[in-house]
Amino acid sequence: MIRTLVSLTPLEYRRAKEAARRQGISLAELLRRSLRPLLPPEGKPAWMRYAGMVQSGNPRSSQEIDDLIYGAKD
């Protein structure tokens, strides 16, 4: 682990400490968990964090996006 210093307002600190206490974790773990969704998956491009986030309801959506990007295959 690498230690770092984070500046919070007194209100942010109190609220974060309370949130961590309610979850039964340390403030450091709360901050790590809060940061992870903002970072791209390790070893993968940043856009991969959005993969699978949108559901169209169309079972052919992946094929249709390929057709749109690469052109329809006949």
matplotlib code that plots the C-alpha trace (Angstrom):
import matplotlib.pyplot as plt

x = [0.0, 1.0, 0.0, -1.4, -2.8, -6.4, -7.9, -11.5, -13.7, -14.8, -18.3, -17.0, -14.7, -17.5, -19.9, -17.3, -16.3, -20.0, -20.6, -17.5, -18.7, -22.1, -20.5, -18.1, -15.0, -12.2, -12.2, -9.3, -11.3, -14.4, -12.2, -10.6, -14.1, -15.3, -12.4, -12.4, -15.5, -13.8, -10.7, -10.4, -10.0, -6.4, -4.7, -7.7, -8.6, -10.6, -13.7, -14.0, -15.5, -18.6, -18.9, -22.3, -23.7, -26.5, -29.3, -31.3, -33.7, -32.7, -31.0, -29.4, -27.9, -24.3, -24.7, -26.4, -23.7, -21.1, -23.2, -23.3, -19.5, -18.2, -21.0, -23.7, -22.6, -24.7]
y = [0.0, 3.6, 6.2, 9.5, 12.6, 13.6, 16.9, 16.9, 19.6, 18.9, 18.0, 15.6, 13.9, 13.4, 12.1, 9.8, 8.4, 7.8, 6.0, 3.9, 3.0, 2.0, -0.3, -1.7, -0.6, 1.9, 5.3, 4.3, 1.3, 3.5, 5.9, 3.0, 1.6, 5.0, 5.5, 2.1, 2.7, 5.8, 3.9, 1.7, -2.0, -2.9, -3.7, -2.8, 0.4, 3.0, 2.5, -1.1, 0.2, 1.0, -2.4, -4.1, -1.0, -0.3, -2.8, -2.1, -5.1, -6.0, -9.4, -8.4, -5.1, -6.3, -7.4, -4.2, -2.0, -4.1, -3.5, 0.2, 0.5, -2.0, -2.1, -4.7, -8.1, -9.6]
z = [0.0, -0.6, 1.9, 0.8, 2.3, 1.5, 2.6, 3.6, 5.2, 8.7, 7.5, 4.8, 7.4, 9.9, 7.2, 5.7, 9.2, 10.0, 6.6, 7.3, 10.8, 9.5, 7.0, 9.6, 7.6, 8.1, 6.6, 4.3, 3.0, 2.4, 0.3, -1.6, -2.4, -3.5, -5.8, -7.5, -9.8, -11.2, -12.3, -15.5, -14.9, -14.4, -17.7, -19.8, -21.7, -19.8, -22.0, -20.7, -17.4, -19.4, -21.1, -20.3, -18.5, -21.0, -21.8, -25.0, -24.7, -28.2, -28.4, -31.6, -30.3, -30.4, -34.1, -35.0, -33.5, -35.4, -38.6, -37.8, -37.2, -39.8, -42.3, -42.7, -43.9, -46.7]

ax = plt.figure().add_subplot(projection="3d")
ax.plot(x, y, z, "-o")
ax.set_aspect("equal")
plt.show()
